[in-house]
Amino acid sequence: MSEEVIEIVFTALGVLFVFPRIPQLVRIYKRKSSLDISITYWNLLNILTLPWLWYFWHKNSMSAFISNLLAMILNNAVVLLAYRYRRK
């Protein structure tokens, strides 16, 4: 496989990597509740994404960097919505 094909495949996989976060965002927003969401889990995902961002930046792998950056942005959106709609 050529480098171009590999880059296209992994860019597509990177985009798909971001999508699983969206249903969680939609669910929190529609229910206006986040009691069943573990904020600790999402914060850990953010912390664990940081080394990958650094690695992909230094490897100059922009498709992997951007997909991880988008995932982290959506992770943060989940955390923010979870805090906003946290009811006790």
N, C-alpha and C positions, 0 to 999 in steps of 0.2 A: 504494500500500500504506500502511496506517496504521502509526503508530509502534508500536502494540501487536503487530501481526503481525511487523514487522521485529524487534522485541525477542525474540519467541518463536522466530523462525527462527534468529537469531544465538545465542540461548541453546542451542538444540539443536545448532547447529554447534560451539559451545564445548564441549559435552559430548562430541561426537564427536571433537574435537581432543585430548581427554585419553586416549581409549581406545587409540591405537596404542602407548602406552608399556607397557601391561599384558602383552602377549606377551613382551616383553623381560624383564620382572620374573619372569614365570613360568618362562621358559627358564633364567635364571640360577639360580633357586631349585631347579628340578627337577634340573638338571645338577650343582649344587653347584660350578660352575666359571664363571669369567668371563674366561678368557684371550682369547676372541675378541671381547670387548667393549672398545671404545675409551672409557676413562674421560674422556679429554680431550674427546671429542665431547660427552658428557653434561654435563661441567662447562661447556663453551662454551654449550650450550643454556641452562643455568641463568643464566649471565652475560648472555646476549642476551635472556632473558625479563625481567630486572629493569627495563630501560627501559620495556617494554610494561606491566608492572605499574604503574609510576609514572604512565605516560600514561593508562591506563584509570582509575586511581584519581582523577586530577585531572580527567578528563572525566566523572567520575561514571557510568561505564559498568560497573555492577556485574556484569553477566553476563559481559562480556569479562574483567574483573578476576578474577572467581572461576574461570573456565575456565583462565586463564593461571596463577593461583595453584595450582590442582589439578595442572596440567601440571608446574609446578615442583616440587611435592611429590613427584610420581611420578618426575620426573627425579632428584631427590635420593635417592629410594628405590633407583633403579637404581644410582646411584653407590655408595651404602652397601652394597648387596648385592655389587656388583662388587668393592669393596675386601675385603669379608668372605670372598668365595670366590675371591679371586685366588690362584692356585697357580703357582708357577714351577718 
